[in-house]
Amino acid sequence: MTGATREQRSTGNGRFRRFLERLSTSEEDLRSEELRQEAAGRGCARISECADRDMVRVTGTLRTVTLRPRAGVPTLEAELFDGSAALDVIWLGRRAIAGIEPGRKLIVWGRITKNRGRPVMFNPKYELRPLGQE
């Protein structure tokens, strides 16, 4: 016996188990977990838990940004991912917004609706997260 108490040995086993879990978890799963923890730490809702017509504040990373006209009106569309689900963020009448680019972290708030089964937020208020703190 090494002289370690049962509690010390179980704590060591817990660290070893977490270490093994991190080794066997994919990079995408680890990044998703970081995003979920970040959202909780900033007091934001998880996209997966938002219901239709809820007023919410969510944060995540922009995966894609595209210009897609709707009925002849320029429309900037972005996909925001928070580790739990994706949210389509749409700015009507905009061709571009400075700082809105793939890989950028963003906080948006407004009303969520469903469009073809996907959560969507039109013309949200937003806050770009500072570069270098990402």
Secondary structure, DSSP 8 states (H G I E B T S, - for coil): --S--HHHHHHHHHHHHHHHHHHHS-HHHHHHHHHHHHHHHTT---GGG--TT-EEEEEEEEEEEEE--BTTB-EEEEEEE-SS-EEEEEEET-S--TT--TT-EEEEEEEEEEETTEEEEES-EEEE--TT--
